Every structure is written in structure tokens, then in C-alpha cells.
Amino acid sequence: MDRVWRAFIASWVVPCQLRAQVVSCGLSARDGGLFTGDCTRGSSSRPIELSRPKGASDALWEGRLGPGTQSLPIEISTYQYSSGPELIIRTGAWHTLLEFAVSDDGLRLAWDEGVEAPPSQTDLDIFLAARNLLGDEELWDREDDRDCENDGSLISLYCALARATTAEMGRYQHRQPAMQAVRRVIAAEWSERVVDHRLMNFNNDPRTTLADVHRLFDLAEESLRRSIR
């Protein structure tokens, strides 16, 4: 299995361009399958650790980025595009890996924090499925609390996208490109309705109508279709 994995990722080693947003990481192999090291971006540096996930998971690697209690979860997965699968990394948003190389001694990886991974047909499928869940006023939850387990027969904008993501991807993935497209439209068109959580705030704002939600879907779908790769 390791030989197959190494043969696969060997085709994804891409020369890293020197750009201000590029993060470059070097990790060394430790006991128990753990890899640790540092990531640099410009003159700053942050610790990183990665390992292969145990049990069933579609993540190829997972770990933490940053120091101590300030660290954030990260993962590396493959994503299917029309031209074939690509390696992507989640560090808040998803980014396409510019470099990824693994050996018995360590790992090298790099990505551009200023460029999010483009959407694919999967994101459009997620988006269309979410849109169908919010086609009727009687099904719309106007009091979203970002807890999708207590919605009963009602569903909010956030939970429709979360449910559709889980159905299409097999698990919920935060900041999926489909969700990001919706967030960007809200910020551009209805920024006055946003306090902290764009999806929840827009959904719960008393000024928001179902017609607004459908217009949001129209604009986000247009954006997705222009960017799909």
C-alpha cells in the first residue's frame, strides 16, 4: 500500500513558486508514524505535525498546524476534478498543494494561502442538493443555531449546505468550495446582515426572505459554474 501511495503522490510534486502567500513545510519522521517539523511563510514559522489517520477516513494525512493551544486542525485529501484527482490541504479553507513529497525520512509540502482550491462538479452537486432542501417556506428554519441535529422537519441555510455536503462527500467538510461561494455572495450583497457567522446571520436576519435565499443560490451557482474545474 505504501508503494502505491508513494507512486501516486510522486506525480504531484510541483516546483514551488516564490510568492508571498506560499507556505513551505519540512517534516521529519518520528516514532509511531508521526511526522513533525516547521512551516515557513516569509519570515514567520509555525510548527506542524502530520500522521496517517487510523480507521476509516478519506483524509490521507491529518494533524495540527501552529503552536500549542493556538494550533489548528489540518488534513490532506484528494479531490476529483475533470482532469483527474489533485491533492488539497485544509488549513481553514482548502488549498491545492503546490508540492508534496514523502520518503522514509520525512515530508515536504507547500501551498499558497492566498489561493483557495477551485470548485469541482462535486461542489455544484452539493449546491444543487442544498438548494432543493430550501425550496419551500414551510421547511425553512428561520432560527439557525448551527446545530443541525435538533432541526426536526425544518432546515436552515447552513444546515442545508452541511447536509448536502455530508451526502455527497460521505462526511461534513467545513469551508467546502460550495459553502465558500455562498459566503462570498452574502459578504458582497448583504454585508449589513452579517455580524460573525455569515450563513447563520443571513439566515436569521428578519429582513431576509426566502426570495433572498433563492437569489443567493442563483448568484452562488453562477459563480460556481464559472469556476468549476
WOLIN-V463916 format. One record per helix or strand of 2 or more residues. SS is the DSSP state (hx for helix, st for strand). FROM is the first residue (numbers start at 1). LEN is the number of residues. If there is no record, write none. Layout:
SS & FROM & LEN
SS & FROM & LEN
This chain:
hx & 2 & 9
st & 22 & 8
hx & 31 & 3
st & 35 & 7
st & 44 & 8
st & 59 & 7
hx & 68 & 3
st & 72 & 10
st & 84 & 7
st & 94 & 9
st & 106 & 7
hx & 121 & 13
hx & 137 & 3
hx & 157 & 13
hx & 177 & 13
hx & 191 & 3
hx & 198 & 7
hx & 210 & 18
